[in-house]
């Protein structure tokens, strides 16, 4: 046998590499489309309440969270507020006219650095796990997306967590790469390798339930819509609607954990920016208790509408692009197999 034969497609008709390409395309397209919305939101927020020096805020476009430290009011296009905007549309127009269209994508580089590898790992692992679990679970195969989504999120978050920690330190403390290397090696020597995964717990508390509910509801909704409209393969519209609805449901249910994670990120980030040790208790329960004490139980559901507005379209764009990419590769693989057979028969 020749050692140059191509790898056979997976059981779902495409190879893991093709799944990676499809998910990578989805992450890039989602970032390109959703980033301007959050850039405008932050600029509007900065206009109403200007960020003082050392203040942190969390930039999130539905795919990734990024902790940003304000050095001054004008150093970064995504949070400076040079003029007054009357609303969202006016902000889009004014920013594009005064600073150039590229200013609307000023939050894109850190998103791509983190979101693309995280999304590729996450979606590829989910598909592989889900296919394997469906075979093993037999009559309970319908529950496979629930477990596959949770396990895939744990894996991707664990791999990306050290990179996120490094990126946050670079941004908050303005360290050179040499200083950063020394800082990380010192932390590993004194606290062990687990120090690189500090903050992973609150991330998993939010993202794992979100992922499990998202994939379960997505597969359920997709199957129901396919059956309703009598189509064997899900259309772009079906995947888009299923992704938006399942993302909305998961984001609403996991909102308290999102609020806790955001509050914790901001508190720790501001202490790091001031070169102070973390003197505030940052466990999930303690942060939740402080929020309830300060703002009441309703404080755990703060930012309900902004989170929904970001997460729903991000989920819809990401999953529909991913499914479209998989369908493209599946058709391509089938043509490669059927083409030579037809030629030999004729």
N, C-alpha and C positions, 0 to 999 in steps of 0.2 A: 504494500500500500504506500502511496506517496505521502510524504510528511507535509505537503503543501496544500492539502485539502482544507477548505474553509470550515470553520466551526459550525456545527449544526445549530439551527434555531432552537430556542427553548420550547417548552411545551406550549406556550401561548403564541408561538409562531415567530418570535423575535429573539435575538441574542441579548445577553446582558449589556454588551457594548452599545447595541442599538437603543436599549432602554436608557442608558446613560446619556446618549446623544439627545434623545427625546426630552429627558428631564432637564438637561442643561439648556436646551432651547427654550423650554417653558420658564425656567428661572430667569433667563436673560430678558425674555419678552415681558414677563410679569414686572420685573424691576424697571424696565424702560417705560411701561405704561403707568405704573402706580407711584413711582418715585416723585413725579411732579406734584401729585396730590398732597403728599406729606410735606414737601418743601413749602408749598403755599400755606398749608395748615400751620407750620411752625412760624412762618413769617407773619401770619395774622396773629398768632399767639404772642410773638415778640413785640408786635405793635401795641397790643393792649397792655401787656405786662413785660417791659424790657428785661431781658436776663442780665442780672448783675454779674460782675466778674467772679468766676469760681462757681457759678451756678450750673448745675447739670440738668439736662433734659434727655429724654429717651426718644430717639428718632426710630420710627418703625413703619415699614411700608407693607406690612402684611406677610412678608417672608422672613425678615430678620429684624432684630432689635439692635440699635446702636446707641451706646451711651456717649453723649457729647458734652464737653466742658466748655463753657463760654469764657474765653480769655478777655475779650472786649466786645463792644457792640457791633464791630464792623469787619472782623477778620474772616468770617465765613459767610458765604452767600446764603446758606440755608437758614441762618437765624438773624442776620442783620436786618434792621428795619429802617431804611433810609427815607421812606415816604409813608404816606397814608393810603390805605386801600379801603375802598367802600364795601368790598365783598370778595368772594372767591374768584369770580370771573374778572373783576377789576385787577385783582392781584396777579392773575395769570398774564393779563395784557401788559400791566405796568412793568412787571419784572422782565418780561421778554423784550419790551421796548427800551427800557433803561439799561439793562445789564446784559442783554443778549439772551437768546433762547436757551443756550447751554446752562444758564444759571438755574433753570428749572430742574436740571438733572445734577445739581451740585452734591446731592447725597448719594449719587450712584456708585462711585468707586468703592467705598467700604461695603456697600450692599453686595456688589458682584464678588468681592474678595471672599466674603463669608457665605453668601446665599448660594452661589453656584456649587461649591463642593458639598455643602450641607444638603442641598436639594438632590444632587446626583446620588449621594450615598443613601439618603432617605427613601426616595422613590424607587430606586433599583432594589434596595433591600426589601421594601414592602412587596413589590411584585413577586420577587423570588420566594419570600416567606409565605405569601398568600397562596401561591400555586402549590407549594409543598404542604401547607396546612390543609388545604381543601381536599387533597388526596388522603391525608392521614385521618381527618376528622369525620369522614364518611357522612352520616346523616346530619351531623352538626356543622357541615361545611359552610353554612350561611354565617356562622360566627367567626370564620377564619379572618375576615378583614379586621375585626375588633382586636384580635391578638397580634396579627401581623403589623397593624398600624402602631400599636403600643411598643412592640419589640423594635421595630424599625426606628422609631423616634428615640428610644433609649440609645440605640447604637449610634445614630447620627449625632445626637447631642453630646455623647461621650467623646466622640472623635473630634468634634469642633470646639468643645469647651476650652482646651488649652489655647487654641488660636484666638478665641474671643478674649481670653484673659490677657494675652500678649497685646492684642490690638487696643484694648481698653487702657492698658498701662502706657502704651506709646502715645495715645491721644490725650490722656488726662495729665500725665507727668512730663510730656515733651522730652522723653529720654532718647538718647542716641541708641543705636543698635548695640554698641559695646556696653553701655550702661545697663541696657535692658537684659543683655546676656548675663552680666554679673549679678543683677537683681534676681533673675530667675534661678541661676545656679545657687545663689545664697539661700533662697527660699527652699529649694529642693534639699540642700544640705541640712538646714535647720528643722524644716517641717516635713520633709519627705516628698515623694513624687505626687502624693495626693493633693498637695497644695496647688498643683496646676489645674485641678478640677474644683477649686473653690467656687461656690455659687451654682454648682450643677444641680443640687437638690431642689431649690426653688424653681429652676428651669424645668426640671422633669415633672414637678408637681403640677405645673400648668400645661406643658406640652404633651405629656403622655396621655392624660385623659382627653385632651383636645384631639390628638391624633387617632385614638381608638374610636371616639364618637364620630369623628369626621369620616373615616374610611367606612365604618359600618353603615352610616346613614347615606353616604355617597353610593356605595354598591347597591344598597336597598332601593334608593331613589332612581338610580340608573336602570335597574332591572324593571321597576314598576313602570317607568316611562316607556321603556322599550316594548313592554307587553301592551301598554295602553295604545301606543301608536303602531303596533304590529310591525316592528322592525327588529331584525336579528342583531345588527350592529348599531351601537349608539351613535347618533348624529352629533355634530358639533353643538347644536342647540341643547340636546339632552344632557351632554356632559357639562355644558356651561351652567344650566339650571341646577343640575344635581350638585355641582361643586359649590355654587353660591348658597343654596339652601342648607346643605350639610355644614358648610363653613360657618354660616350664621348661627345655626343651632349650637354647634360646638363652642363658638366664641362667647355666646350668651351664658352658657352653663359654666364655663371655666373663667368667666370675668373676674371673680374675686381673687383667684390665683394670679391673674395678669396684673391686677392692681397691686398686690403684695410684691410681686417680682419687680414691677416698675419702681415702687417706693424704695425697695431694698437697693436696687441698682443706683438710684439717685443719691441715697444716703451714703453708700460706700464710695461712690464716685467722687462726691464732694469732699469726703474725708481724704481720699487719695490725692485730690487736686491740691489740698492744703498741707499735704505731707504729714497727715496725722494718722495715728493708728486707729483701727476700727473699734471705737469705744462704745458704739451703739449696738445693742443686741440685734442680730440680723436673722434670727431663726424665723421661719415662716409664721409660727404661732405668735411670737412676740410682736412681729410687724403687724399681723392681723389684729392683735389686741390693741396696739397703739392707734390703728386706723379707726377701730370701733369706738375707742375712748374719745378720740378727737372729733370724728365726723358722724358717729353713729353707725348703725348697721348698713345704712344706705351708702356710706363711704366705700364699702367693698364693691359697689357696682358703679363707681365713678367712671366717667368716660365711656358709658355704654354705647352711645350713638357713634362717636368717632371710631371706636374699635370695630363696630359693625360695618361702617362705611369703608374701612380699609380692608378688613379681613375677607368680607364677602366677595368683592371683585377680584382680590388677589387669588383667593382659592379657585374662583371660577375660571380666571384666565390661565392659571397654572395647570389645572387638571385638564381643561379642554385642549390646551396646547400639547400637553403630554400625551393625551389619548390620540390626538391627531397625528403626532409624530409616530406613535406606535402603530397606528393604522397604516401609515405610509410605508413603514419598514415591513410590516406584515404582508402588504400587497407586493412590495418589491421582492421579498423572499419567495412568495408563491410564484411570481412570474419567472424567477430564476430556476425554479424546480419544474414548472409546467412547460416553459419554453423549449428546453432540450427534448422533452418527451414528445411534444407536438411535432418537432422537426424530425425525430427518429421515426415516428409513425407515418409521416408523409413520404 
